[in-house]
Amino acid sequence: MNQALAFIGLGIMGKPMARNLMNAGYELHVYARHPEKARDLIDAGARLHNSIAGCVRSAVGTLTMLGAPDDVEGVYFGRGGLMDSARPGTFLIDMTTSSPALAERIFSEGAKRGLRALDAPVTGGAKGAAEGTLSFLVGGAAADFERCRPLFAAMGAKADFMGPAGRGQHAKAANQILVAGTLSGICESFAYARRAGLDLNRLFGLVSSGSAASRQLDALGPKIISGDDSPTFFVKYLVKDLRIAAEEARNAGLSLDVLEAALRNCLDVTARGMGDLGTQALIHHYEK
Amino acid sequence: MNQALAFIGLGIMGKPMARNLMNAGYELHVYARHPEKARDLIDAGARLHNSIAGCVRSAVGTLTMLGAPDDVEGVYFGRGGLMDSARPGTFLIDMTTSSPALAERIFSEGAKRGLRALDAPVTGGAKGAAEGTLSFLVGGAAADFERCRPLFAAMGAKADFMGPAGRGQHAKAANQILVAGTLSGICESFAYARRAGLDLNRLFGLVSSGSAASRQLDALGPKIISGDDSPTFFVKYLVKDLRIAAEEARNAGLSLDVLEAALRNCLDVTARGMGDLGTQALIHHYEK
């Protein structure tokens, strides 16, 4: 693989991922609607383009890290987007947490143009992006996954092939369904405990080492106790992810009522102006 | 504290707890409606009584480990029960997962008779009972808790004082609310993943080390993948615990819809004849 890559989506996740690719020696071409957001990357040697076509012209692969499925649809299928611009034989790697159906469409429409698409959403958050310890859940063609391993290795600690196009997104959805249940249990438990007059620190000390132990409880329990709503992962992003999972589940004929409740409750918190808080702010749904 | 104790409730949890008290040197008096269930304890030196009154006559403290709040109510408030029989000045320690309101009533009615009641439900399950590694969540009078520490130490690894009567039960309810959310997330995630055609082993390898990691996922994930419904904790017992938590939450004016969904789904599984399976059988609710 040649060293020139295109990268689109320099947000809180994308920018440190792009930087890790540069640190690994790749020549980075970026497209940004707001160039000031890419300033430090440009200062470090990334080349800024004012069109997607310009950005991908010399690249052997394009990586995207966008907000929501609508953004992905725009960048891939919009006028002047990747389907119009990317060179045949190159890779398209969408790392956005997006819809499995859209990933399948990118794969099949890309294939008609000789493009090799992978859906490769991540877990590990902004911290994992900065530290290069993300995990990639990858769907697409196995041979393409193998050839892109060096890219994943530059940005993360782990990459697993989950099957045909869309399966990376399905695996991420499965992860977020787990997160939704555990997070809801944490917030309902603390709301209950507070109402019952329990000493939350003492309760946390007990439950966090027993059968109810979880990574999220360790991370969010102390924040809930101290009233710290600062984000590790934004409520609004969880809402986006759970919407995708819930829609896929419904389409598959599954009735996942805990997922649906978690989505409804996170939407309530968002509607009350708390979308930019951390996911532990879900507790405010129960305390109104 | 003198060495004679009464113990009522020699089930899957109670019997090994009673044995650990005997191993610690206490003289054990047991009351069992089905004496054959106590045979090995009697062979080991426990004294069998055919009435509660006889069982508690020489005891400085009575420990109960029963099935459900109705059983607790019968043993404490029924004719010839503990309120009629226990000697003033002695302890009553209910380790059943039961209702906080009933624990408060036992405390206040007991106090009128000079009895010192503690509610002390446990976490750690049958394994913790056998190995003496249970955690006790204790409500009542702080001085009584302190005086009973040696008993808890004989049966468990940890005992924490949670506040006035009922708070031990409230803390246990808070723990089970956590369990309900996490377990639901696990079962919904695996049901989704299976429907999406994902390799569950590969998915488990990824999610169990990330933000969705939990003790329950570690314990139940492999069982779900291999179709092993064998119990670590019975669905029917979780139903009982979640009923108590849901009722308390409703009485407190809280709307815990994930807890309510988990209870409803576990009841569905129980109604379909799976109450004696492990809690991972909740996945069958989603796969019908």
Interface residues (C-beta under 8 A of the other chain):
Chain A: P100 T123 G124 G125 S135 L137 K158 D160 M162 G163 R167 H170 A171 A173 A174 N175 I177 L178 V179 A180 G181 T182 L183 S184 G185 I186 E188 S189 F190 A191 Y192 A193 R195 A196 G197 L198 D199 R202 L203 G205 L206 V207 S209 G210 S211 A212 A213 S214 R215 Q216 L217 A219 F233 A245 E248 A249 A252 G253 L254 S255 L256 D257 V258 L259 A261 A262 R264 N265 Y286
Chain B: P100 T123 G124 G125 S135 L137 K158 D160 M162 G163 R167 H170 A171 A173 A174 N175 I177 L178 V179 A180 G181 T182 L183 S184 G185 I186 E188 S189 F190 A191 Y192 A193 R195 A196 G197 L198 D199 R202 L203 G205 L206 V207 S209 G210 S211 A212 A213 S214 R215 Q216 L217 A219 F233 A245 E248 A249 A252 G253 L254 S255 L256 D257 V258 L259 A261 A262 R264 N265 Y286
